[in-house]
Amino acid sequence: MSPIEILQEFNSCYLKIQAIAQDENWLLLIADKKIDPEVATHLGDVLHYLGEAMGCVEEIVEVKFNQETER
């Protein structure tokens, strides 16, 4: 996989996980205490770390793009 493909996959995952975190059914599961409320924190952590990973890959993609445009 190229860096841009990795970034696109990370972005896709991020959007899907973010949609779950904002989903009404997910929020009701937490509110009704049908699942451990700590899981909401874990999901937030996943989004945070995935965002951090995306930032690192974005730097690589930008460097590669800049090198290609200089040619």
N, CA, C and O atoms as a DFTB+ gen file, in Angstrom:
284 C
 N C O
     1  1       0.835      -1.187       0.000
     2  2       0.000       0.000       0.000
     3  2       0.871       1.237       0.000
     4  3       1.881       1.296       0.702
     5  1       0.488       2.207      -0.773
     6  2       1.222       3.468      -0.794
     7  2       0.783       4.318       0.407
     8  3      -0.277       4.072       0.982
     9  1       1.590       5.314       0.786
    10  2       1.200       6.180       1.901
    11  2      -0.173       6.834       1.707
    12  3      -0.932       6.966       2.667
    13  1      -0.493       7.239       0.489
    14  2      -1.796       7.871       0.259
    15  2      -2.924       6.858       0.447
    16  3      -3.990       7.204       0.957
    17  1      -2.695       5.621       0.041
    18  2      -3.707       4.579       0.240
    19  2      -3.900       4.291       1.729
    20  3      -5.025       4.088       2.186
    21  1      -2.808       4.274       2.477
    22  2      -2.892       4.075       3.929
    23  2      -3.687       5.211       4.554
    24  3      -4.563       4.981       5.387
    25  1      -3.378       6.432       4.149
    26  2      -4.083       7.590       4.681
    27  2      -5.575       7.522       4.354
    28  3      -6.414       7.844       5.196
    29  1      -5.896       7.109       3.153
    30  2      -7.299       6.989       2.761
    31  2      -8.017       5.921       3.594
    32  3      -9.170       6.111       3.981
    33  1      -7.351       4.818       3.866
    34  2      -7.943       3.760       4.694
    35  2      -8.144       4.246       6.125
    36  3      -9.196       4.019       6.723
    37  1      -7.125       4.920       6.673
    38  2      -7.253       5.483       8.018
    39  2      -8.428       6.450       8.074
    40  3      -9.221       6.419       9.015
    41  1      -8.536       7.303       7.067
    42  2      -9.609       8.287       7.029
    43  2     -10.973       7.598       6.977
    44  3     -11.910       8.010       7.661
    45  1     -11.075       6.561       6.175
    46  2     -12.319       5.803       6.075
    47  2     -12.685       5.196       7.433
    48  3     -13.835       5.277       7.867
    49  1     -11.709       4.596       8.092
    50  2     -11.939       4.019       9.419
    51  2     -12.366       5.095      10.408
    52  3     -13.301       4.901      11.184
    53  1     -11.680       6.221      10.375
    54  2     -11.975       7.316      11.289
    55  2     -13.427       7.767      11.122
    56  3     -14.148       7.937      12.106
    57  1     -13.850       7.959       9.869
    58  2     -15.217       8.412       9.615
    59  2     -16.252       7.395      10.087
    60  3     -17.296       7.772      10.620
    61  1     -15.965       6.105       9.892
    62  2     -16.893       5.063      10.334
    63  2     -16.985       5.013      11.858
    64  3     -18.077       4.893      12.414
    65  1     -15.845       5.106      12.526
    66  2     -15.843       5.069      13.988
    67  2     -16.506       6.325      14.551
    68  3     -17.238       6.258      15.538
    69  1     -16.247       7.462      13.923
    70  2     -16.883       8.704      14.357
    71  2     -18.405       8.609      14.212
    72  3     -19.143       9.094      15.070
    73  1     -18.869       7.988      13.132
    74  2     -20.305       7.809      12.929
    75  2     -20.906       6.939      14.031
    76  3     -22.009       7.210      14.507
    77  1     -20.188       5.903      14.434
    78  2     -20.657       5.056      15.533
    79  2     -20.744       5.872      16.816
    80  3     -21.739       5.795      17.537
    81  1     -19.710       6.651      17.103
    82  2     -19.667       7.441      18.341
    83  2     -20.804       8.454      18.410
    84  3     -21.210       8.853      19.501
    85  1     -21.321       8.874      17.260
    86  2     -22.395       9.863      17.220
    87  2     -23.765       9.232      16.982
    88  3     -24.780       9.929      16.969
    89  1     -23.792       7.916      16.794
    90  2     -25.032       7.213      16.492
    91  2     -25.969       7.196      17.709
    92  3     -25.541       6.949      18.836
    93  1     -27.225       7.458      17.461
    94  2     -28.217       7.511      18.544
    95  2     -28.295       6.194      19.314
    96  3     -28.382       6.199      20.542
    97  1     -28.264       5.076      18.608
    98  2     -28.328       3.769      19.278
    99  2     -27.115       3.542      20.182
   100  3     -27.246       3.002      21.281
   101  1     -25.951       3.951      19.720
   102  2     -24.738       3.828      20.517
   103  2     -24.862       4.669      21.787
   104  3     -24.546       4.214      22.886
   105  1     -25.323       5.887      21.611
   106  2     -25.468       6.783      22.758
   107  2     -26.509       6.265      23.744
   108  3     -26.357       6.429      24.955
   109  1     -27.566       5.640      23.230
   110  2     -28.575       5.047      24.115
   111  2     -28.021       3.854      24.885
   112  3     -28.346       3.669      26.058
   113  1     -27.197       3.052      24.240
   114  2     -26.566       1.928      24.945
   115  2     -25.759       2.419      26.143
   116  3     -25.779       1.814      27.215
   117  1     -25.063       3.507      25.941
   118  2     -24.256       4.075      27.028
   119  2     -25.158       4.694      28.084
   120  3     -24.965       4.468      29.279
   121  1     -26.142       5.475      27.650
   122  2     -27.044       6.161      28.585
   123  2     -27.842       5.167      29.421
   124  3     -28.068       5.387      30.611
   125  1     -28.264       4.078      28.797
   126  2     -29.050       3.062      29.508
   127  2     -28.180       2.108      30.307
   128  3     -28.678       1.176      30.939
   129  1     -26.875       2.349      30.272
   130  2     -25.886       1.522      30.988
   131  2     -25.984       0.038      30.607
   132  3     -25.786      -0.855      31.431
   133  1     -26.297      -0.186      29.326
   134  2     -26.331      -1.562      28.820
   135  2     -24.932      -2.054      28.493
   136  3     -24.689      -3.254      28.368
   137  1     -24.022      -1.106      28.358
   138  2     -22.611      -1.441      28.188
   139  2     -21.822      -0.574      29.163
   140  3     -22.316       0.449      29.639
   141  1     -20.626      -0.980      29.448
   142  2     -19.765      -0.241      30.377
   143  2     -19.542       1.172      29.851
   144  3     -19.085       1.337      28.720
   145  1     -19.856       2.198      30.645
   146  2     -19.664       3.578      30.184
   147  2     -18.212       3.887      29.802
   148  3     -17.951       4.810      29.031
   149  1     -17.290       3.123      30.336
   150  2     -15.870       3.305      30.017
   151  2     -15.603       3.088      28.532
   152  3     -14.628       3.607      27.989
   153  1     -16.473       2.319      27.874
   154  2     -16.273       2.038      26.455
   155  2     -16.362       3.324      25.626
   156  3     -15.720       3.428      24.581
   157  1     -17.145       4.298      26.079
   158  2     -17.208       5.576      25.367
   159  2     -15.850       6.262      25.406
   160  3     -15.422       6.870      24.424
   161  1     -15.176       6.161      26.547
   162  2     -13.828       6.721      26.668
   163  2     -12.873       6.001      25.724
   164  3     -12.050       6.631      25.061
   165  1     -12.988       4.687      25.668
   166  2     -12.114       3.908      24.781
   167  2     -12.335       4.292      23.324
   168  3     -11.379       4.403      22.557
   169  1     -13.589       4.493      22.945
   170  2     -13.884       4.873      21.568
   171  2     -13.292       6.250      21.259
   172  3     -12.769       6.476      20.168
   173  1     -13.378       7.157      22.218
   174  2     -12.753       8.473      22.052
   175  2     -11.247       8.354      21.904
   176  3     -10.631       9.064      21.109
   177  1     -10.654       7.440      22.684
   178  2      -9.208       7.206      22.580
   179  2      -8.838       6.677      21.198
   180  3      -7.831       7.085      20.620
   181  1      -9.661       5.760      20.670
   182  2      -9.407       5.205      19.333
   183  2      -9.395       6.329      18.307
   184  3      -8.502       6.399      17.462
   185  1     -10.392       7.211      18.383
   186  2     -10.453       8.332      17.440
   187  2      -9.231       9.234      17.591
   188  3      -8.662       9.694      16.601
   189  1      -8.837       9.478      18.832
   190  2      -7.668      10.337      19.069
   191  2      -6.408       9.725      18.457
   192  3      -5.686      10.392      17.716
   193  1      -6.148       8.465      18.768
   194  2      -4.917       7.835      18.279
   195  2      -4.942       7.615      16.774
   196  3      -3.906       7.711      16.116
   197  1      -6.109       7.321      16.225
   198  2      -6.209       7.183      14.777
   199  2      -5.940       8.529      14.112
   200  3      -5.282       8.594      13.074
   201  1      -6.446       9.594      14.708
   202  2      -6.165      10.945      14.199
   203  2      -4.684      11.261      14.251
   204  3      -4.139      11.852      13.319
   205  1      -4.027      10.870      15.336
   206  2      -2.579      11.073      15.456
   207  2      -1.828      10.295      14.382
   208  3      -0.895      10.818      13.773
   209  1      -2.228       9.054      14.150
   210  2      -1.580       8.236      13.118
   211  2      -1.788       8.859      11.742
   212  3      -0.873       8.884      10.918
   213  1      -2.991       9.361      11.502
   214  2      -3.269      10.003      10.223
   215  2      -2.366      11.218      10.029
   216  3      -1.877      11.457       8.924
   217  1      -2.143      11.981      11.090
   218  2      -1.263      13.145      11.009
   219  2       0.153      12.761      10.611
   220  3       0.792      13.451       9.817
   221  1       0.638      11.663      11.163
   222  2       1.987      11.200      10.822
   223  2       2.079      10.778       9.359
   224  3       3.052      11.099       8.676
   225  1       1.069      10.063       8.883
   226  2       1.074       9.612       7.496
   227  2       0.895      10.804       6.561
   228  3       1.485      10.838       5.481
   229  1       0.080      11.789       6.970
   230  2      -0.102      12.985       6.145
   231  2       1.226      13.675       5.877
   232  3       1.460      14.166       4.772
   233  1       2.094      13.716       6.876
   234  2       3.413      14.335       6.691
   235  2       4.191      13.620       5.593
   236  3       4.832      14.264       4.762
   237  1       4.137      12.302       5.589
   238  2       4.852      11.519       4.571
   239  2       4.258      11.795       3.193
   240  3       4.988      11.970       2.217
   241  1       2.930      11.832       3.122
   242  2       2.249      12.086       1.850
   243  2       2.615      13.472       1.332
   244  3       2.863      13.638       0.137
   245  1       2.651      14.471       2.220
   246  2       3.002      15.829       1.808
   247  2       4.436      15.916       1.303
   248  3       4.700      16.580       0.301
   249  1       5.358      15.256       1.984
   250  2       6.757      15.262       1.556
   251  2       6.881      14.626       0.178
   252  3       7.557      15.153      -0.705
   253  1       6.216      13.482       0.006
   254  2       6.275      12.789      -1.293
   255  2       5.659      13.658      -2.385
   256  3       6.206      13.752      -3.483
   257  1       4.521      14.297      -2.090
   258  2       3.868      15.171      -3.062
   259  2       4.785      16.333      -3.437
   260  3       4.920      16.665      -4.614
   261  1       5.413      16.950      -2.438
   262  2       6.319      18.079      -2.698
   263  2       7.525      17.655      -3.540
   264  3       7.973      18.399      -4.412
   265  1       8.047      16.452      -3.272
   266  2       9.180      15.950      -4.057
   267  2       8.783      15.733      -5.500
   268  3       9.548      16.028      -6.417
   269  1       7.569      15.209      -5.698
   270  2       7.109      14.936      -7.062
   271  2       6.820      16.216      -7.830
   272  3       7.029      16.264      -9.043
   273  1       6.342      17.260      -7.147
   274  2       6.037      18.509      -7.837
   275  2       7.295      19.306      -8.149
   276  3       7.284      20.157      -9.037
   277  1       8.389      19.037      -7.422
   278  2       9.655      19.725      -7.673
   279  2      10.349      19.182      -8.920
   280  3      11.229      19.841      -9.473
   281  1       9.970      18.016      -9.355
   282  2      10.648      17.378     -10.503
   283  2      10.237      18.006     -11.794
   284  3      10.706      17.597     -12.856
